[in-house]
Amino acid sequence: MDITIRKITVSDLHELQEIGIRTFEETFASENSEEDMKKYLENSFASEKMKAELADKNSEFYFALFKGKAIGYLKVNSGQSQTEIKSEDAMEIERIYVLKEFHDKKAGQVLFDKAIEIARVNNMKYVWLGVWEENHRAIRFYEKNGFVAFDKHIFKLGNDKQTDIMMKLKLD
């Protein structure tokens, strides 16, 4: 299985919106109300919001490609673009999402490895992220990759307040 990585630019906006919405729905629709999902997706993947995120010099997006087709994506943030911890020596993995049909192809690991590579190139001391406490598959993935829980925070999905476990990985 050859998964390749390609940096996403503003010209990829529509493809990013499509894969972002599809992967989020596949991952969370069954555990959330249709109303909350609709509200979250409309806000999070709105064209103007996504264009601003793509133009942010402290955020980077990458596609995971299989046979040239986007099957997942990564978003990382540094500096003031991090959603919570604003440390200059930390990087946030805000999103790693892969289409369900490709979960067994190691695309998530390839995207994760890209994130760690970016953090190391930029001399980050640690990488952190927030993961929904009910997303046991993702929690196991991050633990397997050396992350440890250090805090919790509230993530709003539509009108629903959910708890994210905050995890970090110290880099040597």
C-alpha positions, 0 to 999 in steps of 0.5 A: 500500500503506497500512501503518499503525502502532499501539502494542501493549498488553497486551490485544494479547498473543495477537496479538503472540505469534501474529505473533511466533512466525509471523514468527520461524519464517518467518525462521529455521526453515529454518536451525535445528533444530526442537528449538532453534526450539521451545525458543526460541519457548516461552521468548521468547513465553511469556505471562508473559515477554511480559506483563512486556515489555509492562509495561516502561516502557522497552520499546515494541511497535508493530504494522504493520497492513495493512487492519487486520490485523497483518502485522509488529511492532517492539520498541524498548528504552531505558535499562536494558531494552536487552539489552546497551548500557545507555546512556541516550542510546541506543535498541535496536531489538530486533525488526523482523519482517514476515510473508514475504508482505508483505516487498515492501510496505515494512512493515519500512521503516515500522516502522524509520522509527517506531523512528527517530522514537521515538529522535529524540523521545527525543533519543537520540544513536544507535540500535543492534541485533544481527542474525544474521550469516546474515540477509543480507537484514536486514543489507543493509536496515540498511546501506541505512538507514545502520547500520554494524557495530561489534561482534559478540555471541553469541545463543543460539537454543535450545542453538545459539550464533549470532553476531550482528553489532552495528550502530549508526546515529548520529543528528544 
